[in-house]
Amino acid sequence: MQPVPTTLIDNRDPSKKPLFSVIVAVYNSQRTLRATLRSFELQTSPNGTVEYVFVNDGSIDKSLDIVLSWARARRNVVVLSKPNGGIASTRNAALAVARGEWVTSVDPDDIIERHYFDEVAKMIAADAEGEIAMLATRVLVTKHETGKFSTKHPLDKKFRSGNRLIDLRAEPNAFAIGATTFLRRLVLAEADLGYDSRIAPSFEDGNLILRYLSHFEVPLVAIVSSAHYFYRKVSGGNSAVQGGWSSPSKYIDQVQWGYLGALEYVRSNCGYTPDWLAVAICYDLMYYFKEYHKYDSKTRWVGSDTSLSDEFLGFCRDIFTQVSFEQLQMLNVNAPSWSLLQALRAFFFPNEASGRLFRWGARPDGKINFTVVHAHPGGDMQILENARPKAVRIEGSKTHSYFGRVFAEEVSFSLDSRDASLFIDGILCPADAKVVPEQAPFSPQLLAALREKSLVARRTAREWSKAQRIVERARIESAILQRPMLATLGAKVLKRVRRKLKKETDYNAELRSKVEAIRSSPYGQSLAGCWYLLDHPERADDNAEHLYRYLMNYRPEINAVFALQRDSNDWERLSNEGFHLVDYGSPESSAAALQAAVVLSSDAVEACMYPAPRKVFGKPQYDFVFLQHGICEKDISAWLRGKDIAMCLTSTSDEFSFFAWKKSPYEFQMAQVALTGLPRHDALLQKSEVDRFQVENRQGPHRLLLIPTWRKDLKEALAQSPSPVQASRVFRESVFGDSWLSVLEDPDLSQLMELGELRIDLLLHPNFDSGLEGIDLPLGVNFLSLGEKGFQEMIIDCDSFLTDFSSLAFDASYVGKAVSYFHFDIDLIGAGTHSWVPGNFDYDKMGLGPVHRTAEDVVTWIRQRVSGESRDDGMFRARAEATFLPRDGNNCARVVESVELMLSKAWPLARPALPAEALPPIVGIDGWIPPDFCSRQESSFSQQ
């Protein structure tokens, strides 16, 4: 039971009832509170219109003192205080003493515009019959660091038509679920409605609003676009709304009590699930699923917690037993993508169909593309073309997984005809037909009345001139940044004057002009259809450099350029070798990219994919080929998701299969993946053969190359360390630092290094350099830095290679070096410690060397390598032989052949031969005809 709050101030006149009660829940808000209070002071509404109810929720800073000082001289303020109990109990305490006709909330780190309550009052006055159930004001997302604000929020769309009244039954996507809504206090009291304290970390507002609306036969909402609420957003997302993803309550309490609680309450009141309720809950729920497949996902860790993910998905299933698929399709704010929608349908609506067949457009070769999405992995698939059995080769297969569970499998294939049918386990998969969900009926007379009231509301609403908008922006920036209004306004005016006086040219327009001049010149025309290669803007020495060298030496008829920043350490080296270099970022570089037929890069970041910036030049016409940085044993599908990649290189049959079809999380189809090998491996193999005798017969210590990867959580902790000493302490006390230092500082290894029998070359990721500044390591540990030696030189020069998860282990094994892995935190990978998750590569079964879990085992392995006592080399050599393509030095040739086929549009018909183990299965059995097929009316697209 919550303790009764203590009333510290209540100067209200008991005989007066205000129009609005404003709830302000205060908790440790001293940094931002004064700006909020100042926005209250500036309100233009008449005296007696508004009362402010502050509830201090056990703040331990000066927040309460600030509120008390501000409230003492005011006649419209109540101040309560209570022990910390959370936002729900705090707002319930305020509701108990509020006396206004309407109740709303303002958070103590936000700001409201001067005319905020005036504009809401005008909207209420436009509703002479008093039919409005709720009012919603416009929320402008405001950066805490700059005071700049914008309307870029999914729920802002409903405000862009100005002030108006809507019936939620007619416009379910115009819902509002935030604290800035205004609710009738008497309805709350009569229905005994309050905030549910079980809901955490957020959605207590949405839950109350949705339950509240169920008490109105007509859920009439006033959209008050002219009333501006400035929501302060802090970089890093520390608020309950922005954050909370790391808390189990986000997946249990918020879903169970917030979403399900609202559903069950409203259904008990209404007898069904209204569309506006279903849409509002689906809107919030979609963030969970969309976040899961982001590159730096904040929800992916839940997939490794089986009990938590099962409970969360169980609540989701309960939700979708009360929300129909048609209602999910109604959602058009934060709507699910096509693939997410199909995954949700397959997993949560299994009774709708065994699967869905989709027909897409024709390919250049005339074939028709088809896709089937189903929830029956391993099911018996039968395909009919023109009512005849057809055996087809799968051209792509993608697994849709969320929170550790497979939701659906997406399978792609092509046929000559548009007439196709698909059966899974003998059950027909219906062909997809777009269904427009029916809206609930509503009165035309009511809509006409709403339009009339909306016209009245717009006539009385505040109109903003350009000057007034400038002043508003200056006022908000001043409040957020806590500086004088005149200073902010003066700075804005001065900036505009300077721009006008200097007559600054548009940089983008100037760049476009220079680039077009180059493109139209003889030099620019000579670049038409060229191949544009780069590794990274500031460095080379990866697959693109080696591929270019092959083109220069063996395929000079291919017009190729290599992009690199002129100040790069690699520029002079490549220029002396005869590379046709273009200075990355220059007009010449952009012109070459725009003239190119294909851009090939070892990286797939924005700078590499769009060397002619698409913000300036628009979407390019060239194809992009991702050469990859190395052989990928991890799942980087979240990072590649949504990127426009025409072709991706792979180097092993397992990697190819995982990218294209075998339980793949990637968006690629087989036509977009080429099995070629890495271009740099040709040079690595050649250098290894040249240096093999010298390396194998040299005298001196055994050389161990140690290249650990990095960890996201440790990188963040080091960045927050105030000093090098603290950074070193953080590094040493981390699981990562403690594990690796246990190896490097081992007494036995130190003795071997002192005796001259062992040397350790350590290449630490740049993110972790600061962590070793205060740590003294044995003299035999030799620190390497990027740029000091090339990766290939490091690998060839070593005798053995040790890492945790670096893909350079493949390079080392490729040239016969002994490899080992140290997996001290394997159980944490994929649970938020890093930005990637495990892929198809099973280190224990497929690793190119032994896998160790403890530092002791690593030390034993190193001692065995030094003494020559290792006995498992044969097994790992056999694995290497089975892993790589034939090490014939022809990887570059295979890449060029694949790119040429892609550019000729013959891809994938004339693609290079694939090994049998890389090929997907053939589905469909000749001679099989489903029972009563001829009687089925829905059996093909042509019958729709």
Solvent accessible surface area in square Angstrom, and as a share of the most:
residue,aa,sasa,rsa
1,M,235,1.05
2,Q,92,0.41
3,P,67,0.42
4,V,131,0.75
5,P,37,0.23
6,T,79,0.46
7,T,79,0.46
8,L,73,0.36
9,I,21,0.11
10,D,68,0.35
11,N,44,0.22
12,R,31,0.11
13,D,49,0.25
14,P,104,0.66
15,S,93,0.60
16,K,125,0.53
17,K,136,0.58
18,P,12,0.07
19,L,44,0.22
20,F,0,0.00
21,S,0,0.00
22,V,0,0.00
23,I,1,0.00
24,V,0,0.00
25,A,10,0.08
26,V,1,0.00
27,Y,109,0.41
28,N,56,0.29
29,S,14,0.09
30,Q,67,0.30
31,R,164,0.60
32,T,13,0.07
33,L,0,0.00
34,R,151,0.55
35,A,9,0.07
36,T,0,0.00
37,L,6,0.03
38,R,128,0.47
39,S,6,0.04
40,F,8,0.03
41,E,71,0.32
42,L,52,0.26
43,Q,26,0.11
44,T,54,0.31
45,S,20,0.13
46,P,94,0.59
47,N,159,0.82
48,G,46,0.45
49,T,19,0.11
50,V,10,0.05
51,E,3,0.01
52,Y,9,0.04
53,V,0,0.00
54,F,1,0.00
55,V,0,0.00
56,N,9,0.05
57,D,6,0.03
58,G,24,0.23
59,S,20,0.13
60,I,153,0.77
61,D,44,0.23
62,K,135,0.57
63,S,0,0.00
64,L,41,0.20
65,D,90,0.47
66,I,16,0.08
67,V,2,0.01
68,L,25,0.13
69,S,78,0.50
70,W,24,0.09
71,A,0,0.00
72,R,153,0.56
73,A,95,0.74
74,R,73,0.27
75,R,168,0.61
76,N,47,0.24
77,V,0,0.00
78,V,1,0.00
79,V,1,0.00
80,L,5,0.02
81,S,20,0.13
82,K,12,0.05
83,P,82,0.51
84,N,89,0.46
85,G,30,0.29
86,G,32,0.31
87,I,61,0.31
88,A,5,0.04
89,S,9,0.06
90,T,0,0.00
91,R,7,0.03
92,N,48,0.25
93,A,13,0.10
94,A,0,0.00
95,L,28,0.14
96,A,88,0.68
97,V,46,0.26
98,A,6,0.04
99,R,45,0.16
100,G,0,0.00
101,E,84,0.38
102,W,1,0.00
103,V,7,0.04
104,T,4,0.02
105,S,4,0.02
106,V,1,0.00
107,D,41,0.21
108,P,12,0.08
109,D,53,0.27
110,D,1,0.01
111,I,4,0.02
112,I,3,0.02
113,E,5,0.02
114,R,70,0.25
115,H,29,0.13
116,Y,0,0.00
117,F,0,0.00
118,D,30,0.16
119,E,2,0.01
120,V,0,0.00
121,A,28,0.21
122,K,73,0.31
123,M,2,0.01
124,I,30,0.15
125,A,80,0.62
126,A,13,0.10
127,D,9,0.05
128,A,94,0.73
129,E,116,0.52
130,G,42,0.40
131,E,84,0.38
132,I,2,0.01
133,A,0,0.00
134,M,0,0.00
135,L,0,0.00
136,A,2,0.02
137,T,2,0.01
138,R,39,0.14
139,V,45,0.26
140,L,6,0.03
141,V,26,0.15
142,T,0,0.00
143,K,120,0.51
144,H,36,0.16
145,E,84,0.37
146,T,56,0.32
147,G,0,0.00
148,K,102,0.43
149,F,23,0.09
150,S,41,0.26
151,T,49,0.28
152,K,181,0.77
153,H,65,0.29
154,P,55,0.35
155,L,26,0.13
156,D,3,0.01
157,K,124,0.53
158,K,17,0.07
159,F,10,0.04
160,R,142,0.52
161,S,74,0.48
162,G,24,0.23
163,N,7,0.03
164,R,38,0.14
165,L,8,0.04
166,I,4,0.02
167,D,2,0.01
168,L,1,0.00
169,R,52,0.19
170,A,24,0.19
171,E,68,0.30
172,P,4,0.03
173,N,28,0.14
174,A,4,0.03
175,F,2,0.01
176,A,10,0.08
177,I,18,0.09
178,G,35,0.33
179,A,21,0.17
180,T,14,0.08
181,T,6,0.04
182,F,0,0.00
183,L,10,0.05
184,R,45,0.16
185,R,58,0.21
186,L,109,0.54
187,V,30,0.17
188,L,7,0.03
189,A,65,0.50
190,E,143,0.64
191,A,27,0.21
192,D,130,0.67
193,L,14,0.07
194,G,21,0.21
195,Y,24,0.09
196,D,25,0.13
197,S,73,0.47
198,R,129,0.47
199,I,8,0.04
200,A,37,0.28
201,P,32,0.20
202,S,10,0.07
203,F,16,0.07
204,E,13,0.06
205,D,20,0.10
206,G,0,0.00
207,N,2,0.01
208,L,2,0.01
209,I,4,0.02
210,L,2,0.01
211,R,30,0.11
212,Y,0,0.00
213,L,3,0.01
214,S,12,0.08
215,H,73,0.33
216,F,43,0.18
217,E,161,0.72
218,V,49,0.28
219,P,4,0.03
220,L,1,0.00
221,V,0,0.00
222,A,0,0.00
223,I,0,0.00
224,V,0,0.00
225,S,11,0.07
226,S,9,0.06
227,A,0,0.00
228,H,10,0.05
229,Y,6,0.02
230,F,1,0.01
231,Y,48,0.18
232,R,8,0.03
233,K,92,0.39
234,V,42,0.24
235,S,84,0.54
236,G,74,0.71
237,G,18,0.18
238,N,123,0.63
239,S,42,0.27
240,A,50,0.39
241,V,109,0.63
242,Q,34,0.15
243,G,12,0.11
244,G,24,0.23
245,W,29,0.10
246,S,94,0.61
247,S,36,0.23
248,P,75,0.47
249,S,24,0.16
250,K,11,0.05
251,Y,0,0.00
252,I,27,0.14
253,D,41,0.21
254,Q,3,0.01
255,V,0,0.00
256,Q,50,0.22
257,W,74,0.26
258,G,0,0.00
259,Y,0,0.00
260,L,9,0.05
261,G,21,0.20
262,A,0,0.00
263,L,0,0.00
264,E,96,0.43
265,Y,63,0.24
266,V,0,0.00
267,R,86,0.32
268,S,90,0.58
269,N,70,0.36
270,C,44,0.27
271,G,64,0.62
272,Y,119,0.45
273,T,11,0.07
274,P,6,0.04
275,D,21,0.11
276,W,10,0.03
277,L,0,0.00
278,A,0,0.00
279,V,0,0.00
280,A,0,0.00
281,I,0,0.00
282,C,0,0.00
283,Y,9,0.03
284,D,25,0.13
285,L,0,0.00
286,M,0,0.00
287,Y,75,0.29
288,Y,2,0.01
289,F,1,0.00
290,K,66,0.28
291,E,14,0.06
292,Y,19,0.07
293,H,32,0.14
294,K,111,0.47
295,Y,97,0.37
296,D,68,0.35
297,S,9,0.06
298,K,108,0.46
299,T,0,0.00
300,R,26,0.09
301,W,49,0.17
302,V,0,0.00
303,G,19,0.18
304,S,71,0.46
305,D,53,0.27
306,T,94,0.55
307,S,84,0.55
308,L,14,0.07
309,S,4,0.02
310,D,62,0.32
311,E,83,0.37
312,F,0,0.00
313,L,4,0.02
314,G,33,0.31
315,F,28,0.12
316,C,0,0.00
317,R,83,0.30
318,D,62,0.32
319,I,0,0.00
320,F,8,0.03
321,T,103,0.60
322,Q,33,0.15
323,V,2,0.01
324,S,45,0.29
325,F,7,0.03
326,E,69,0.31
327,Q,20,0.09
328,L,0,0.00
329,Q,45,0.20
330,M,21,0.10
331,L,7,0.03
332,N,88,0.45
333,V,10,0.06
334,N,23,0.12
335,A,40,0.31
336,P,20,0.12
337,S,65,0.42
338,W,89,0.31
339,S,26,0.17
340,L,7,0.03
341,L,26,0.13
342,Q,9,0.04
343,A,0,0.00
344,L,0,0.00
345,R,22,0.08
346,A,17,0.13
347,F,22,0.09
348,F,10,0.04
349,F,27,0.11
350,P,78,0.49
351,N,151,0.78
352,E,65,0.29
353,A,30,0.23
354,S,16,0.10
355,G,5,0.05
356,R,42,0.15
357,L,2,0.01
358,F,9,0.04
359,R,79,0.29
360,W,111,0.39
361,G,47,0.45
362,A,69,0.54
363,R,40,0.15
364,P,120,0.76
365,D,55,0.28
366,G,47,0.45
367,K,58,0.25
368,I,10,0.05
369,N,42,0.22
370,F,1,0.00
371,T,5,0.03
372,V,0,0.00
373,V,4,0.02
374,H,1,0.01
375,A,40,0.31
376,H,78,0.35
377,P,81,0.51
378,G,85,0.82
379,G,21,0.20
380,D,75,0.39
381,M,18,0.08
382,Q,3,0.01
383,I,2,0.01
384,L,1,0.00
385,E,19,0.08
386,N,82,0.42
387,A,56,0.44
388,R,177,0.65
389,P,35,0.22
390,K,69,0.29
391,A,42,0.33
392,V,11,0.06
393,R,101,0.37
394,I,6,0.03
395,E,37,0.17
396,G,2,0.02
397,S,10,0.06
398,K,19,0.08
399,T,17,0.10
400,H,6,0.03
401,S,32,0.21
402,Y,12,0.05
403,F,0,0.00
404,G,53,0.51
405,R,98,0.36
406,V,78,0.45
407,F,2,0.01
408,A,0,0.00
409,E,32,0.15
410,E,27,0.12
411,V,5,0.03
412,S,7,0.05
413,F,2,0.01
414,S,10,0.07
415,L,1,0.01
416,D,97,0.50
417,S,22,0.14
418,R,124,0.45
419,D,33,0.17
420,A,1,0.01
421,S,5,0.03
422,L,0,0.00
423,F,0,0.00
424,I,2,0.01
425,D,82,0.43
426,G,30,0.29
427,I,101,0.51
428,L,15,0.08
429,C,3,0.02
430,P,34,0.21
431,A,12,0.10
432,D,45,0.23
433,A,53,0.41
434,K,164,0.70
435,V,80,0.46
436,V,120,0.69
437,P,23,0.14
438,E,155,0.69
439,Q,85,0.38
440,A,38,0.29
441,P,123,0.77
442,F,67,0.28
443,S,43,0.28
444,P,96,0.60
445,Q,138,0.61
446,L,31,0.16
447,L,45,0.22
448,A,48,0.38
449,A,44,0.34
450,L,7,0.03
451,R,149,0.54
452,E,96,0.43
453,K,20,0.09
454,S,5,0.03
455,L,85,0.42
456,V,47,0.27
457,A,2,0.01
458,R,92,0.34
459,R,164,0.60
460,T,64,0.37
461,A,17,0.13
462,R,55,0.20
463,E,142,0.64
464,W,37,0.13
465,S,57,0.37
466,K,144,0.61
467,A,66,0.51
468,Q,68,0.30
469,R,115,0.42
470,I,49,0.25
471,V,48,0.28
472,E,5,0.02
473,R,98,0.36
474,A,0,0.00
475,R,60,0.22
476,I,3,0.02
477,E,8,0.04
478,S,9,0.06
479,A,23,0.17
480,I,10,0.05
481,L,61,0.30
482,Q,126,0.56
483,R,100,0.36
484,P,93,0.59
485,M,56,0.25
486,L,145,0.72
487,A,53,0.41
488,T,0,0.00
489,L,42,0.21
490,G,37,0.36
491,A,54,0.42
492,K,45,0.19
493,V,80,0.46
494,L,85,0.42
495,K,117,0.49
496,R,135,0.49
497,V,67,0.38
498,R,137,0.50
499,R,132,0.48
500,K,164,0.70
501,L,136,0.68
502,K,143,0.61
503,K,162,0.69
504,E,109,0.49
505,T,105,0.61
506,D,84,0.44
507,Y,149,0.57
508,N,57,0.29
509,A,44,0.34
510,E,75,0.34
511,L,16,0.08
512,R,92,0.34
513,S,73,0.47
514,K,101,0.43
515,V,0,0.00
516,E,88,0.40
517,A,63,0.49
518,I,28,0.14
519,R,69,0.25
520,S,74,0.48
521,S,35,0.22
522,P,114,0.72
523,Y,90,0.34
524,G,0,0.00
525,Q,111,0.49
526,S,68,0.44
527,L,2,0.01
528,A,65,0.50
529,G,43,0.42
530,C,0,0.00
531,W,13,0.05
532,Y,0,0.00
533,L,0,0.00
534,L,0,0.00
535,D,5,0.02
536,H,34,0.15
537,P,7,0.04
538,E,76,0.34
539,R,124,0.45
540,A,7,0.05
541,D,53,0.28
542,D,14,0.07
543,N,0,0.00
544,A,0,0.00
545,E,3,0.01
546,H,13,0.06
547,L,0,0.00
548,Y,10,0.04
549,R,52,0.19
550,Y,47,0.18
551,L,2,0.01
552,M,57,0.25
553,N,89,0.46
554,Y,153,0.58
555,R,62,0.23
556,P,102,0.64
557,E,119,0.53
558,I,23,0.12
559,N,60,0.31
560,A,12,0.10
561,V,0,0.00
562,F,0,0.00
563,A,0,0.00
564,L,0,0.00
565,Q,56,0.25
566,R,148,0.54
567,D,124,0.65
568,S,14,0.09
569,N,146,0.75
570,D,24,0.12
571,W,35,0.12
572,E,124,0.56
573,R,100,0.37
574,L,0,0.00
575,S,53,0.34
576,N,119,0.61
577,E,71,0.32
578,G,49,0.47
579,F,13,0.05
580,H,67,0.30
581,L,27,0.14
582,V,6,0.04
583,D,38,0.20
584,Y,36,0.14
585,G,53,0.51
586,S,19,0.12
587,P,32,0.20
588,E,74,0.33
589,S,0,0.00
590,S,3,0.02
591,A,0,0.00
592,A,0,0.00
593,A,0,0.00
594,L,33,0.16
595,Q,30,0.13
596,A,9,0.07
597,A,34,0.27
598,V,0,0.00
599,V,0,0.00
600,L,0,0.00
601,S,0,0.00
602,S,4,0.03
603,D,31,0.16
604,A,0,0.00
605,V,46,0.27
606,E,87,0.39
607,A,37,0.29
608,C,0,0.00
609,M,7,0.03
610,Y,22,0.08
611,P,3,0.02
612,A,4,0.03
613,P,56,0.35
614,R,107,0.39
615,K,192,0.81
616,V,22,0.13
617,F,39,0.16
618,G,32,0.31
619,K,158,0.67
620,P,23,0.14
621,Q,170,0.76
622,Y,20,0.08
623,D,40,0.21
624,F,7,0.03
625,V,0,0.00
626,F,5,0.02
627,L,0,0.00
628,Q,5,0.02
629,H,102,0.46
630,G,6,0.06
631,I,4,0.02
632,C,15,0.09
633,E,7,0.03
634,K,29,0.12
635,D,22,0.11
636,I,32,0.16
637,S,6,0.04
638,A,17,0.13
639,W,53,0.19
640,L,10,0.05
641,R,67,0.24
642,G,67,0.65
643,K,60,0.26
644,D,85,0.44
645,I,6,0.03
646,A,28,0.21
647,M,0,0.00
648,C,0,0.00
649,L,0,0.00
650,T,1,0.00
651,S,4,0.02
652,T,7,0.04
653,S,19,0.13
654,D,67,0.35
655,E,5,0.02
656,F,0,0.00
657,S,2,0.01
658,F,17,0.07
659,F,1,0.00
660,A,0,0.00
661,W,37,0.13
662,K,107,0.45
663,K,161,0.68
664,S,0,0.00
665,P,19,0.12
666,Y,3,0.01
667,E,87,0.39
668,F,15,0.06
669,Q,64,0.28
670,M,15,0.07
671,A,32,0.25
672,Q,55,0.24
673,V,0,0.00
674,A,1,0.01
675,L,14,0.07
676,T,1,0.00
677,G,4,0.03
678,L,1,0.01
679,P,0,0.00
680,R,14,0.05
681,H,2,0.01
682,D,21,0.11
683,A,19,0.15
684,L,0,0.00
685,L,29,0.15
686,Q,125,0.56
687,K,92,0.39
688,S,6,0.04
689,E,99,0.44
690,V,114,0.66
691,D,47,0.24
692,R,88,0.32
693,F,156,0.65
694,Q,133,0.59
695,V,19,0.11
696,E,118,0.53
697,N,80,0.41
698,R,60,0.22
699,Q,163,0.73
700,G,60,0.58
701,P,41,0.26
702,H,30,0.13
703,R,50,0.18
704,L,1,0.01
705,L,2,0.01
706,L,1,0.00
707,I,13,0.07
708,P,5,0.03
709,T,20,0.11
710,W,55,0.19
711,R,6,0.02
712,K,33,0.14
713,D,67,0.35
714,L,9,0.04
715,K,84,0.36
716,E,87,0.39
717,A,39,0.30
718,L,10,0.05
719,A,85,0.66
720,Q,147,0.65
721,S,22,0.14
722,P,121,0.76
723,S,45,0.29
724,P,76,0.48
725,V,101,0.58
726,Q,55,0.24
727,A,3,0.03
728,S,11,0.07
729,R,115,0.42
730,V,33,0.19
731,F,4,0.02
732,R,99,0.36
733,E,130,0.58
734,S,24,0.16
735,V,85,0.49
736,F,6,0.03
737,G,0,0.00
738,D,80,0.42
739,S,14,0.09
740,W,6,0.02
741,L,4,0.02
742,S,51,0.33
743,V,0,0.00
744,L,4,0.02
745,E,62,0.28
746,D,27,0.14
747,P,104,0.65
748,D,58,0.30
749,L,0,0.00
750,S,21,0.14
751,Q,103,0.46
752,L,28,0.14
753,M,17,0.08
754,E,146,0.66
755,L,116,0.58
756,G,41,0.40
757,E,76,0.34
758,L,3,0.02
759,R,67,0.24
760,I,0,0.00
761,D,9,0.04
762,L,3,0.01
763,L,9,0.05
764,L,19,0.09
765,H,60,0.27
766,P,70,0.44
767,N,44,0.23
768,F,0,0.00
769,D,85,0.44
770,S,42,0.27
771,G,0,0.00
772,L,19,0.10
773,E,116,0.52
774,G,57,0.55
775,I,17,0.09
776,D,136,0.70
777,L,27,0.13
778,P,30,0.19
779,L,185,0.92
780,G,17,0.17
781,V,13,0.07
782,N,55,0.28
783,F,99,0.41
784,L,14,0.07
785,S,62,0.40
786,L,98,0.49
787,G,72,0.69
788,E,98,0.44
789,K,46,0.19
790,G,27,0.26
791,F,60,0.25
792,Q,12,0.05
793,E,96,0.43
794,M,5,0.02
795,I,2,0.01
796,I,12,0.06
797,D,33,0.17
798,C,3,0.02
799,D,40,0.21
800,S,0,0.00
801,F,0,0.00
802,L,0,0.00
803,T,0,0.00
804,D,0,0.00
805,F,1,0.01
806,S,12,0.07
807,S,21,0.14
808,L,16,0.08
809,A,1,0.01
810,F,6,0.03
811,D,1,0.01
812,A,0,0.00
813,S,8,0.05
814,Y,10,0.04
815,V,6,0.03
816,G,61,0.58
817,K,32,0.13
818,A,19,0.14
819,V,4,0.02
820,S,0,0.00
821,Y,4,0.02
822,F,2,0.01
823,H,3,0.01
824,F,35,0.15
825,D,9,0.05
826,I,47,0.24
827,D,127,0.66
828,L,78,0.39
829,I,9,0.05
830,G,11,0.11
831,A,30,0.23
832,G,31,0.30
833,T,20,0.12
834,H,8,0.04
835,S,9,0.06
836,W,22,0.08
837,V,23,0.13
838,P,74,0.46
839,G,26,0.25
840,N,51,0.26
841,F,23,0.10
842,D,55,0.29
843,Y,27,0.10
844,D,81,0.42
845,K,154,0.65
846,M,49,0.22
847,G,0,0.00
848,L,6,0.03
849,G,2,0.02
850,P,25,0.15
851,V,31,0.18
852,H,23,0.10
853,R,109,0.40
854,T,62,0.36
855,A,16,0.13
856,E,125,0.56
857,D,68,0.35
858,V,0,0.00
859,V,10,0.06
860,T,68,0.40
861,W,10,0.04
862,I,1,0.01
863,R,119,0.44
864,Q,65,0.29
865,R,42,0.15
866,V,34,0.19
867,S,66,0.43
868,G,64,0.62
869,E,106,0.48
870,S,24,0.16
871,R,234,0.86
872,D,48,0.25
873,D,43,0.22
874,G,39,0.38
875,M,102,0.46
876,F,22,0.09
877,R,155,0.57
878,A,62,0.48
879,R,54,0.20
880,A,6,0.04
881,E,117,0.53
882,A,91,0.71
883,T,28,0.17
884,F,18,0.07
885,L,30,0.15
886,P,94,0.59
887,R,70,0.26
888,D,68,0.35
889,G,32,0.31
890,N,71,0.37
891,N,4,0.02
892,C,6,0.04
893,A,36,0.28
894,R,45,0.17
895,V,0,0.00
896,V,1,0.00
897,E,79,0.36
898,S,0,0.00
899,V,0,0.00
900,E,60,0.27
901,L,32,0.16
902,M,17,0.07
903,L,51,0.25
904,S,70,0.45
905,K,130,0.55
906,A,32,0.25
907,W,29,0.10
908,P,31,0.19
909,L,114,0.57
910,A,52,0.40
911,R,43,0.16
912,P,29,0.18
913,A,104,0.80
914,L,30,0.15
915,P,42,0.26
916,A,84,0.65
917,E,115,0.52
918,A,0,0.00
919,L,57,0.28
920,P,1,0.01
921,P,68,0.43
922,I,100,0.51
923,V,22,0.13
924,G,14,0.13
925,I,103,0.52
926,D,109,0.56
927,G,69,0.66
928,W,67,0.24
929,I,108,0.55
930,P,3,0.02
931,P,96,0.60
932,D,92,0.48
933,F,19,0.08
934,C,124,0.74
935,S,73,0.47
936,R,60,0.22
937,Q,137,0.61
938,E,94,0.42
939,S,6,0.04
940,S,7,0.05
941,F,18,0.07
942,S,77,0.50
943,Q,95,0.42
944,Q,127,0.56
